[in-house]
Amino acid sequence: SLSLLVILTGSFAQQSAGNQANSQSVTCESNASPLVLRITSKTNEVKFKCGTDLQLRENPAGSNKFWGNAACTKEVDASSVTFTSSPSPAKVAGNKGTEYSLALKNSSLPLSPFTVYFSCDPPSTTGVGETGKAKVPASATTCIVQVSVFSQTAVTVPETSKRNQAHNRSCRRICDSCLC
């Protein structure tokens, strides 16, 4: 019964933290990548900060353009959301810096779901006598922020996708049995 209490308490704590994302920002630290956030009918805004020794990589050119993959090489048009940045009002225990916000325009979910990515990278500085070479602290690594924007209606996975997965599994079994 004690273990059940611990499990219930842990579930409640996780749920509470998820609900607070609407009013509080979450920090993306290099040891906690990726940071996954969701914009839904209940949460129409998410806020985040880049952690210690990290800075936000610029979004693609264009006011409605964001990164569409974790490598930040594909651009997506996300005109149903607004991205803003503002200096953090509270400087708490090394958690200082800019706060970023992604919010629904007109508080309305889009017709189709999409996901955008933000990359918190170590700053690139040039050392003396080493022009062009980036010097980055060895402990600093990139942290990815993934924001999934839900749609107005539920999206189901097509049956063909499930059939393809079953086909791929059976092919793998055949290939594995042929290897000596």
C-alpha positions in Angstrom: 0.0 0.0 0.0 3.0 2.3 0.6 4.2 1.7 -2.9 0.8 2.5 -4.3 0.9 5.8 -2.4 4.3 6.6 -3.9 3.2 5.9 -7.4 0.0 8.0 -7.0 2.1 10.9 -5.5 4.6 10.7 -8.4 1.8 10.7 -11.0 0.2 13.7 -9.4 3.5 15.6 -9.2 4.1 15.0 -13.0 0.6 16.0 -13.9 0.9 19.2 -11.8 4.2 20.1 -13.5 2.7 19.6 -16.9 -0.2 21.9 -16.1 2.1 24.6 -14.8 3.7 24.9 -18.2 1.0 27.4 -19.2 2.2 30.0 -16.6 5.8 29.0 -15.8 8.7 28.5 -18.2 10.6 25.2 -18.3 14.4 25.3 -18.7 16.0 23.2 -21.4 19.3 21.8 -20.0 21.8 19.9 -22.0 21.4 16.8 -19.8 17.6 16.7 -20.3 17.2 16.9 -24.0 14.8 16.7 -25.6 12.3 18.9 -23.7 8.9 18.0 -25.0 6.0 20.5 -24.7 2.5 20.4 -26.1 0.0 23.1 -27.2 -3.5 21.6 -26.8 -7.0 22.8 -26.2 -6.2 23.1 -22.5 -2.7 24.6 -22.9 -2.6 27.3 -25.5 0.9 28.6 -24.7 4.2 27.1 -23.7 7.2 28.9 -22.2 10.8 27.8 -22.1 14.3 29.1 -21.5 17.7 27.8 -22.6 19.8 26.5 -19.7 23.2 27.5 -18.4 25.8 28.2 -21.1 23.1 27.7 -23.9 21.6 30.2 -26.3 18.7 29.8 -28.7 19.5 29.1 -32.4 17.9 31.6 -34.7 14.6 30.6 -36.4 14.6 30.5 -40.2 14.0 33.8 -42.0 10.4 34.7 -42.2 7.9 35.6 -39.4 5.9 32.4 -39.6 8.8 30.0 -40.2 10.1 27.6 -37.6 12.4 24.5 -37.6 10.5 21.3 -38.6 13.0 18.8 -37.4 15.4 18.2 -34.5 18.4 18.9 -36.7 17.1 22.3 -37.6 17.5 21.8 -41.3 13.8 21.7 -42.4 11.6 24.8 -42.3 7.8 24.7 -41.6 5.2 27.4 -41.9 3.4 27.8 -38.6 1.2 30.8 -39.1 -1.3 29.6 -36.4 1.2 30.3 -33.6 3.1 33.4 -32.3 6.7 33.2 -31.1 7.9 35.9 -28.6 11.0 36.4 -26.4 11.4 38.5 -23.3 14.0 39.0 -20.7 13.3 36.9 -17.6 11.8 38.9 -14.8 13.3 36.5 -12.1 16.9 35.5 -12.0 16.7 32.4 -9.9 19.8 30.2 -9.2 21.6 30.4 -12.5 18.2 30.3 -14.4 18.6 33.8 -15.8 18.2 34.8 -19.4 15.6 35.1 -22.0 12.2 33.5 -21.8 10.7 32.2 -25.0 6.9 31.7 -25.6 5.0 30.0 -28.3 1.2 30.6 -28.2 -1.8 30.0 -30.4 -3.0 33.0 -32.4 -6.7 33.7 -31.5 -6.6 30.8 -28.9 -7.7 28.5 -31.8 -6.0 25.1 -32.6 -5.0 24.6 -36.3 -6.9 22.2 -38.6 -3.8 20.0 -38.9 -1.3 19.2 -36.1 2.4 20.0 -36.5 5.6 20.0 -34.5 8.3 22.7 -34.3 11.7 22.5 -32.8 14.0 25.0 -31.1 17.7 24.3 -30.4 19.5 25.7 -27.4 23.2 25.6 -28.4 26.4 26.3 -26.7 27.7 29.8 -27.6 30.2 29.8 -30.4 33.2 32.0 -29.5 36.6 32.3 -31.2 39.7 31.8 -29.2 42.8 34.1 -29.5 44.8 33.1 -32.5 42.3 30.5 -33.6 40.2 32.4 -36.2 37.2 30.5 -37.4 37.4 27.7 -34.8 34.6 27.5 -32.3 35.6 27.1 -28.7 32.8 25.6 -26.6 32.9 24.4 -23.0 33.3 20.6 -23.0 30.4 20.1 -20.7 27.9 22.1 -22.8 25.9 20.2 -25.4 22.8 21.1 -27.4 19.3 20.8 -25.9 16.3 20.4 -28.2 12.9 21.8 -27.4 10.1 20.0 -29.2 6.7 21.7 -29.3 3.8 19.6 -30.6 0.8 21.7 -31.6 -2.4 19.6 -31.6 -5.2 20.0 -34.1 -8.9 20.8 -33.6 -9.9 17.2 -34.2 -8.2 13.9 -33.4 -5.9 12.5 -36.1 -5.9 8.7 -36.5 -3.1 6.7 -37.9 -4.0 5.2 -41.3 -4.4 1.4 -41.5 -1.8 1.2 -44.3 0.9 2.4 -41.9 0.0 -0.5 -39.5 0.2 -3.0 -42.4 3.6 -1.7 -43.5 4.9 -2.1 -39.9 3.7 -5.7 -39.8 5.3 -6.3 -43.2 8.6 -4.9 -42.1 8.6 -7.0 -39.0 8.0 -10.2 -41.0 10.7 -9.3 -43.5 13.2 -8.8 -40.6 12.3 -12.2 -39.2 13.0 -13.8 -42.6 16.3 -12.0 -43.1 17.4 -12.8 -39.5 16.8 -16.5 -40.0 18.9 -16.6 -43.2 22.0 -15.1 -41.6 24.7 -17.6 -40.6 
